[in-house]
Amino acid sequence: MKKKYFIMKNEICNLIHESSIPALYHEESDVDMFYGMYVRTYIEIDVINLTQICEKFNNKYKLPCK
């Protein structure tokens, strides 16, 4: 019969993060700063994309975009 191993939810999350971004865990890094910059990057990309959509809409339908 196979042994059953139980792992806590926070341990699973730590293993996922450690495996996907090992530099954060094997070097002295500021995890909060990393994730802050990560989120900021995606927000900036979203704003750029929305601006481009607005400009295309304005060009096609002559609607004011602000």
Number of C-alpha atoms within 10 A of each C-alpha: 3 4 5 6 5 6 8 7 9 9 10 11 11 12 12 12 13 14 12 10 10 12 11 15 14 9 8 8 11 11 11 9 10 12 11 11 12 11 12 12 12 11 12 11 12 12 12 12 12 12 14 12 13 16 17 14 14 13 12 9 9 10 12 10 12 6
